[in-house]
Amino acid sequence: MADMRDLIERFSEQLEESGKALREMDASAFMSSADGFNPTGILILGMGGSGIGGAIASGILTKTSGIPIVASADYSIPGWVSKSTLVIACSYSGNTEETIEAVTLAKDRKSTIAVVTSGGILGDLASKNGWPSVSMPGGLPPRSQFGRSFMGLAWVLNKYSAFSDEMYAELEATSESVKANTSTIEEQASALADLVEGKNIMLYSDTSTSAVVTRWRQQLNENSKLLVNTQAFPEMNHNELVGWDSGNDSYVAVIIRTPEDHKRSHFRMEVCAEIFREFGADVVIIDADGSDQMQRLMYLIQLGDYLSLLLAERAQIDPVDITNIIRLKDELSSLK
């Protein structure tokens, strides 16, 4: 059985091994697919731990991309998807039913398709249809393999000129910064766990970083078995902020900030932190550490992963266990 602590501690190895494997990979199928193809949009398919990379990539690239880059976590695909669309299907197991159905719809619309997977049905479809594919080792919880799946996705986007060479080089180099900072990040996660343990956790960030906060929620859901709320600035200022009238000392607000945030969002965060405290809540503001955007991204990913692990260990629950998801999949298997 997989040990979640070991998997999280080996995050830097994931990044290093993935970078090496991708450098050595035969890219001819991708180069052929990308040659002369100028997509009018990019759709990234994926669910849960397999899909969060697409949401993060979309958040990173949206401000500078000349075409829409959209993450989709659903059975369906948008009406604008066509033969001029690049569709990247991400499924760690290769058997995610929503992703399989969505990529089949994209095939029917004659989209250009690429795949990131460890095999399964999606891997078979890629082989059968000649879709270029990035492969990774399988058999582990998808959420524990973010380093591999995100590196693979970024590499594919780079081959289609949607993820710059400079940004990809920075991402590849994060294996060193992650390795150097792992023990410090675990200490920071432990201090954060002291502040949030036993509280109703409210996670906030700027819109540009909202997918990172979603990743934190997903890890706290699956590893720590906790219900967690996430919202983004400035949208939460138009609705949820009023809901804080019912806030109290059972809540803790964790606000994540990065240099990429809109400057007015930071001002909003400071004002809202005062409001949250007035209703009795604890407030923690986390400034992402790192000398470039990719370092800051991996810092936040690792910090959230360790927080979820430590809360699970303190509660003496198994962070790998996903009994409710397995039950649902069993029920779905009987549906015709």
Summary of the structure (lengths in Angstrom):
residues: 336
radius of gyration: 19.9
end to end distance: 31.5
largest distance: 60.0
contacts: 1152
relative contact order: 0.13
helix: 56%
strand: 15%
